[in-house]
Amino acid sequence: MIGRNFEGIKNLQRQLSEIIGVSGYEKPVVDFIQGQIENLVNKMWIDPLGSLLAIIEGEGGKDRIMIDGHVDEIGFMVSYIDPKGFLRFVPIGGWDSRTLLSQSVKILANDNKEFHGIIGSKPPHLTTESERKDAVKISDMYIDTGMSTKDEVESCGIHIGSVGTLYDPFVEFPNNIVRGKAFDDRTAVNVLIHIIKEFSANTPSDTLLFSFSTQEEVGGRGAGAAAFTLKPTIALAIENTTAADVPGIKDSECPAYVGKGPAISVADRSMIAHPFVNKRLIDNAKRENIPYHIKKPIFGGTNAGRIHQSRGGVPSSVVSVPCRYIHSPVSLLSLEDIHHTITLVSAFIRNPAKVYFNP
C-alpha cells in the first residue's frame, strides 16, 4: 500500500506542473516520465503519436488493465509575428478567453528554450465605453515578449507554429492544498507514476498497461491509438475534473468537490461508464475505507470516451481528482485527494473485494 507521503506527492506534482507540454508538443513531459519509470516496468516505448506506453506483466491474471493519464495541457500557437515583434496566437484546447488578458505566458522556442511574455490588448484608457462592455476576443489579443522587431523574435527561435501556455508558479496553501498550472492532467501522471512504483515492487495478478497519452485536449487522439495498441480488457482514465464547490453554484450543479476524495464518473459527454468497472471501484473503496464520491453527470469528456470504443469495446470508467478553476491560468486541488486516488486505483488493481467481470 502507498503510505500517506504528501511530501512525495507534492514534489512530483510541482515538477510535473512546471513542465510545458502543450497538445502535440508533449516531449518534455514524456522525457521526464521516462526518467521516473524506466527501471520499474517490463516494457516501455513511445508510439507514433508521442504517447509513452508501458507494461507491468501480471502473474497469471486474465485481465489487461489499462490506466490512462494524458500528458498534454491546453495552450496556444503563434499564428503571426508583426513587424514590431508582437505575437498573435490561436488557442490549443478549451480556454475561457475571459481569463487570458494580462496573464503571464511562457513560449517554447527552438530547442525548448523558454521565453516569457504577457497577453495584452488595446489599453482600457483608449477604448470606448461600449468596447469596455464586450469581452475581448482572442483575435484582438497579442503577446508582448519585450522584443521590438520581428527579426529579433525570429532570431530567438520563435516562429509561426511555436507553442506556449499561460504560466503561474506552483504554490502551497494551508490544509494540503496546492495551486499551479497544468494540473489537468499532470495530476493523473502523478497517480500513474506512484502506481507503477507500487506494482514494480509487488507484482500484480493482472497485467497493467499504462498510457501516458498525448493530445487529449484536442480530442483524445493519443488515447484512442494507445488503446488499440495495448488491447486492454478493462480501463480507467485518470483525470482532473471540475470542482465547482464555490460561491454562487448550487449543490445540484456542482460536478465534484475538493476534499471529498476521488470522483467516480457514471456518465459524461463522451461515454457512459461501465457498471461493472464502477462496481469494482466502489466495492473496493468501501472494503478499504477509501473516501470517494460520484461525479454528477453529464459534464465534460475524457480519454475514456475514445478508449471504450477501441477494437471490440473496452469496459471503462473515469476516476478524477477534483480541481477548482480548471482550464484557467491556475488551478487548485488537494494533495489528500491525489493520495486517495492512488489508493483507490491500487485497490482496483489488487481487487480485494473480488469483483470480476462476466460478460
C-alpha positions in Angstrom: 0.0 0.0 0.0 1.1 3.6 -0.7 1.9 5.5 2.5 0.5 8.9 3.2 3.6 10.6 1.7 2.2 14.0 0.9 5.8 15.3 0.5 6.5 12.9 -2.3 3.1 13.5 -4.0 3.6 17.3 -3.6 7.1 17.4 -5.0 6.2 15.3 -8.0 3.1 17.5 -8.6 5.4 20.5 -8.6 7.8 19.1 -11.0 5.1 17.9 -13.4 3.2 21.2 -13.2 6.2 23.3 -14.2 7.0 21.5 -17.4 5.5 22.9 -20.6 3.8 20.3 -22.7 1.1 21.7 -25.0 -1.0 19.3 -27.1 1.2 17.9 -29.9 4.3 19.1 -28.2 4.5 16.9 -25.2 8.1 15.6 -25.5 9.5 17.5 -22.4 6.8 15.8 -20.2 7.4 12.4 -21.8 11.1 12.7 -21.3 10.6 13.5 -17.6 8.2 10.5 -17.1 10.7 8.1 -18.8 13.3 9.1 -16.3 10.9 8.3 -13.5 9.8 4.8 -14.6 12.4 3.4 -17.0 13.7 0.8 -14.5 10.3 0.0 -13.0 8.4 -1.6 -15.9 8.8 -4.7 -18.0 8.4 -2.8 -21.3 8.3 0.9 -22.3 8.1 2.6 -25.7 6.9 5.8 -27.4 4.2 5.3 -30.0 3.9 7.2 -33.3 1.7 9.9 -31.8 4.2 10.5 -29.0 2.4 8.8 -26.2 4.5 6.9 -23.7 3.3 3.3 -23.2 4.5 0.9 -20.5 3.6 -2.6 -19.3 4.0 -4.4 -16.0 3.4 -8.1 -16.6 1.0 -9.9 -14.2 1.2 -13.3 -12.6 -1.5 -15.3 -14.4 -4.5 -13.0 -14.2 -6.8 -12.9 -17.2 -7.3 -9.2 -17.4 -5.2 -6.5 -19.1 -6.0 -3.3 -17.1 -5.3 -0.1 -18.9 -4.6 3.0 -16.7 -4.5 6.2 -18.8 -3.5 9.8 -17.9 -2.9 12.4 -20.6 0.3 14.4 -20.5 -0.7 17.4 -22.6 -2.0 20.8 -21.4 -4.0 23.5 -23.1 -2.0 26.3 -24.6 -1.6 28.4 -27.7 0.2 28.5 -31.0 1.8 31.6 -32.5 -0.1 32.5 -35.7 1.6 35.8 -36.7 4.5 38.0 -35.8 4.0 41.6 -36.5 6.9 44.0 -37.6 7.2 45.4 -34.0 7.6 41.9 -32.5 4.2 41.4 -31.1 2.8 37.8 -31.4 -0.8 36.9 -32.5 -1.9 33.5 -31.4 -4.6 30.9 -31.6 -5.8 28.6 -28.7 -4.9 24.9 -28.4 -7.6 23.3 -26.3 -10.5 24.8 -24.4 -9.6 28.2 -23.0 -12.1 30.6 -21.4 -11.0 33.8 -23.2 -12.2 35.9 -20.2 -9.2 34.6 -18.2 -6.4 35.5 -20.7 -5.9 39.2 -20.6 -2.8 40.4 -18.7 -1.7 36.9 -17.9 1.9 35.7 -18.0 2.9 33.2 -20.6 5.9 31.0 -21.4 6.7 30.3 -25.1 8.8 27.4 -26.2 11.3 28.4 -28.9 13.7 26.2 -30.8 15.5 23.6 -28.7 12.8 24.0 -26.0 14.3 27.4 -24.9 11.7 29.3 -22.9 10.7 32.9 -23.2 8.3 34.9 -21.0 5.5 37.1 -22.3 2.3 38.9 -21.3 -1.0 38.8 -23.1 -2.3 42.3 -23.9 -4.9 44.1 -25.9 -6.0 47.6 -26.7 -5.4 49.6 -23.5 -8.6 50.3 -21.5 -7.9 54.0 -21.4 -8.1 54.1 -25.2 -11.3 52.1 -25.5 -14.9 53.4 -25.8 -17.5 52.8 -23.2 -19.3 50.3 -25.5 -16.0 48.5 -26.2 -15.4 48.0 -22.5 -18.7 46.2 -22.1 -17.8 43.5 -24.5 -15.4 40.6 -23.8 -12.1 40.9 -25.7 -11.8 38.3 -28.5 -8.7 36.2 -28.7 -8.2 37.6 -32.2 -7.8 41.1 -30.7 -5.2 39.9 -28.2 -1.4 39.7 -28.6 1.7 38.5 -26.7 4.3 41.1 -25.7 7.7 39.4 -25.2 9.6 42.7 -24.7 11.3 42.2 -28.1 10.9 45.1 -30.5 11.2 43.7 -34.0 10.1 40.6 -36.0 13.7 39.8 -36.8 14.6 39.8 -33.1 11.8 37.4 -32.3 12.7 35.0 -35.1 16.4 35.2 -34.2 15.4 33.8 -30.7 13.8 30.8 -32.3 10.2 31.9 -32.0 8.2 31.4 -35.3 4.8 30.8 -36.6 3.8 27.4 -35.1 5.8 27.9 -31.8 3.7 27.0 -28.8 3.4 28.0 -25.2 0.9 28.3 -22.4 -0.1 30.5 -19.5 2.3 30.3 -16.6 1.7 30.6 -12.9 4.1 29.2 -10.3 3.3 26.2 -8.0 2.3 27.5 -4.6 1.4 25.7 -1.3 -1.8 26.7 0.5 -2.9 25.5 4.0 -4.6 22.1 4.6 -2.5 20.2 2.0 -4.0 22.4 -0.8 -1.7 23.4 -3.7 -2.2 25.6 -6.8 -0.4 25.6 -10.1 -0.7 25.2 -13.9 -1.4 22.1 -16.0 -2.9 20.1 -13.1 -5.2 18.8 -15.9 -3.8 16.2 -16.3 -0.4 16.1 -14.7 -2.2 15.0 -11.6 -3.0 11.7 -13.4 0.6 11.4 -14.4 1.5 11.7 -10.7 -1.0 9.0 -9.9 0.3 6.6 -12.6 3.9 7.1 -11.5 3.0 6.2 -7.9 1.1 3.1 -9.1 4.0 2.0 -11.2 6.3 2.3 -8.2 4.0 0.3 -6.1 3.5 -2.6 -8.5 7.0 -2.7 -9.7 7.8 -4.0 -6.1 4.6 -6.0 -5.8 3.8 -7.9 -8.9 0.1 -7.7 -9.7 -2.1 -10.6 -10.7 -3.4 -8.9 -13.9 -1.2 -7.3 -16.5 -1.1 -3.5 -16.2 -1.0 -1.3 -19.2 0.0 2.3 -18.7 -0.8 5.0 -21.2 0.7 8.5 -20.8 -1.2 9.8 -23.7 -0.9 12.8 -25.9 -3.4 15.3 -27.4 -6.3 14.7 -25.1 -7.2 18.4 -25.0 -7.8 18.3 -28.8 -10.0 15.2 -28.9 -8.4 12.3 -27.1 -6.3 11.4 -30.1 -3.4 9.7 -28.3 -5.5 7.5 -26.0 -7.5 6.1 -28.9 -4.3 4.9 -30.6 -2.8 3.7 -27.4 -5.9 1.6 -26.5 -5.8 0.0 -30.0 -2.1 -1.0 -29.4 -2.4 -2.1 -25.8 -5.5 -4.3 -26.2 -7.0 -3.8 -22.7 -9.8 -5.8 -21.3 -10.8 -3.1 -18.9 -9.7 0.5 -18.5 -9.6 3.5 -16.2 -8.9 7.1 -17.3 -7.5 9.2 -14.5 -8.4 12.8 -14.7 -8.8 16.2 -13.1 -12.4 17.2 -13.1 -14.3 20.5 -12.4 -14.8 21.1 -8.7 -17.4 23.8 -8.5 -17.8 23.9 -4.7 -17.5 27.7 -4.7 -19.9 30.6 -4.0 -22.7 31.0 -6.5 -23.0 27.4 -7.6 -26.0 25.3 -6.5 -25.2 21.9 -5.0 -27.3 20.3 -7.7 -25.0 21.9 -10.3 -21.7 21.0 -8.7 -20.0 18.1 -10.5 -17.4 17.3 -7.8 -15.9 18.6 -4.5 -12.3 19.3 -3.3 -11.5 17.3 -0.2 -14.1 14.5 -0.6 -11.7 12.1 -2.3 -11.7 10.9 -5.9 -14.8 11.4 -8.0 -16.1 8.4 -9.9 -17.9 9.1 -13.2 -21.2 7.5 -14.1 -21.6 9.4 -17.4 -20.1 12.4 -19.3 -20.4 13.8 -22.7 -18.0 11.2 -24.2 -19.2 7.9 -22.6 -21.4 6.1 -20.1 -19.2 4.4 -17.5 -19.5 0.6 -17.5 -21.4 -0.6 -14.4 -19.0 -3.5 -13.7 -16.0 -1.2 -13.7 -17.7 1.2 -11.2 -18.8 -1.7 -9.0 -15.2 -2.9 -8.8 -14.1 0.7 -7.9 -16.9 1.2 -5.3 -16.8 -2.2 -3.7 -13.0 -2.0 -3.2 -13.2 1.6 -2.0 -15.8 0.5 0.7 -13.7 -2.5 1.7 -10.6 -0.4 2.3 -12.4 2.7 3.7 -11.2 4.9 0.9 -13.2 8.2 0.6 -14.8 8.8 -2.8 -17.9 10.4 -4.3 -19.8 10.2 -7.5 -19.3 12.9 -10.1 -22.7 14.3 -11.2 -23.5 13.6 -14.9 -23.1 14.7 -17.6 -20.3 17.3 -17.5 -17.1 17.1 -19.7 -15.4 14.4 -21.6 -12.3 12.3 -21.2 -10.0 9.8 -22.9 -12.3 7.0 -21.7 -14.6 8.2 -24.5 -12.0 7.0 -27.0 -10.7 4.1 -25.1 -14.1 2.3 -24.5 -14.7 2.2 -28.3 -11.4 0.6 -29.2 -11.4 -2.7 -31.1 -14.4 -4.7 -29.9 -15.1 -2.4 -26.9 -13.4 -1.9 -23.5 -15.4 -1.7 -20.3 -14.2 1.6 -18.9 -14.7 4.3 -16.3 -13.1 7.5 -15.1 -11.6 8.4 -11.7 -10.9 12.1 -11.2 -9.2 14.3 -8.7 -11.5 17.3 -8.2 -9.8 20.6 -9.2 -11.1 24.2 -8.9 -10.5 26.7 -11.8 -9.7 24.0 -14.3 -8.8 25.2 -17.9 -7.7 28.6 -16.5 -4.2 30.0 -15.9 -4.0 28.4 -12.4 -5.8 25.5 -10.7 -6.3 24.4 -7.1 -6.6 20.9 -5.6 -6.0 18.8 -2.5 -2.9 16.5 -2.1 -5.2 14.3 0.0 -7.5 13.8 -2.9 -4.5 12.7 -5.0 -3.4 10.3 -2.2 -6.9 8.8 -2.0 -7.0 8.4 -5.8 -3.7 6.5 -5.7 -5.1 4.2 -3.0 -8.3 3.7 -4.9 -6.6 2.8 -8.2 -4.3 0.4 -6.2 -7.3 -1.3 -4.6 -9.0 -1.6 -8.0 -5.9 -3.4 -9.4 -5.5 -5.6 -6.3 -9.2 -6.2 -6.2 -9.5 -7.5 -2.6 -13.3 -7.3 -2.9 -13.0 -9.9 -5.7 -15.3 -8.2 -8.2 -14.9 -10.0 -11.6 -16.4 -9.3 -14.9 -18.5 -12.0 -16.5 -19.7 -10.7 -19.9 
